[in-house]
Amino acid sequence: MRAAADLLLAALHSAAEALSGCGVRFEAFARLGESVHLHRERDGSLERRLSREFGVACRVAGDGRAGFAAASGSGARAGRDAARAAMATMRPAPDPLPPRSLLGSSGTALPFQTPDLERLAALVEEVAGRFAAGNHGLALVQLRGLAGSSAAALATGEGFHAVASAGGAVLELLVAPSEGPWRHFHFAAPALADLDPAAVAERTREAALLATRGRPPERQLADVILAPAVAAPLVAALAQRLTAAAEPLGAARVSRAWRLVDDRPGPAGLLPLPWDGEGLPARRIELIAGGEVRERLATWADAERSGGAPGGAVRPSYRHPPRAGPANLVVLPEPALQQSELLARVEHGFYLAVPAGAVQVDAASGRFELRAAAVAVRHGKPAAAHPLVTLRGSLRRLLGALVAAGGDSESFSLACAVTTPSLLFRRLEIA
């Protein structure tokens, strides 16, 4: 962590020097990211890639104007370039910078570790070996592994500074059954050590063999259980919709079975951090609870304009200014049911086990479409297989249709971190 912190703070120091005599309020933000990627093909060939990104961004405000700019690089020059470019971009705008009094203390920095390519390679080979040892008619077409770490630092002209680090690991498998469509599987964890090769191989085999034969069901409204991998992209889309100013969904009927939080400080979820994208101390943000939509994710400037509390800022990269958005989503099951209990609540419906492609959401209406492999459920028991079904509905409908959640939470690295159990919804459209 020491070397990463030294690089970050040196870049911030040069930015602060360039801005300190300009008569503006300012914020400098620097991020260092390192990742290792490994791509294994069916024939065992490997492609290895190491990536490193470093950049500095500055926000400035004063005399009714504000500006933002970013520059790549890890030296003092990058900090100066970002500072000068930010001054050059100043235009009439409200001051977007939180006051120093809201920033509090920096919290505790997390340990930064350079990703270990050899350990990732060993994990990939072990998963591939375990998969081949008992494939049962399945072919492992591709296996992709990623391990990454990042460190970020933020400083303001009013004397605030904070440092934090994060890391994560992802395995993705593309599997071809002897019959039926290929399947894609995604496993994410805070560290490589948290990914169990035996569990990854076994769960992939079990799910890939599910619903390799069968016909699409007739179009109908039905109760559906969404496995965590199917539920996760819908949870992320719902949180994004709740954040959008155009339609907050606050007037929709909300099931009391929902409890969705953005657990930024942890310990739940895949990606806890001590502060948000603006330096405000991280806090758990209750998005849905008690049968109502509660807080909105908001930056400090959003909260100043429309009310509410700040603390919902994210930075997709150092190249972007802070914006409102989900970071570490967690669906908390209250209570958490066993899988058999979820199935017992379905008289006539479907269990959607494996997604087939990304969720599609219409930005104007909030309607979504998602394809998945499914099993028909009759009186709580599996009845028929369907290699590909299409789930349709609206995000507004999801708010009122949830009736229960399981105890099988899994984490996913999507546009944001998502941790969710299986979710049971009433009367969604299946075709």
Secondary structure, DSSP 8 states (H G I E B T S, - for coil): -HHHHHHHHHHHHHHHHHHTTTTSEEEEEEEEEEEEEEEEETTS-EEEEEEEEEEEEEEEEETTEEEEEEEE-SSHHHHHHHHHHHHHT-EE----S--HHHH-------------HHHHHHHHHHHHHHHHHT-SSEEEEEEEEEEEEEEEEEEETTS-EEEEEEEEEEEEEEEEESSS--EEEEEEESSGGG--HHHHHHHHHHHHTTT-S-----SEEEEEEE-HHHHHHHHHHHHHHHH-SS---TTS---TT--EEEETT-SSSS---SB-TTS-B--EEEEEETTEE------HHHHHHH-S----EE-SSTTS--EE--SEEEE--SSEE-HHHHHHT-SEEEEEEEE-S--EE-TTT-EEEEEEEEEEEETTEEEEEEEEEEEEEEHHHHHHHEEEEES--EEEESSSEEEE--EEEEEEEE-
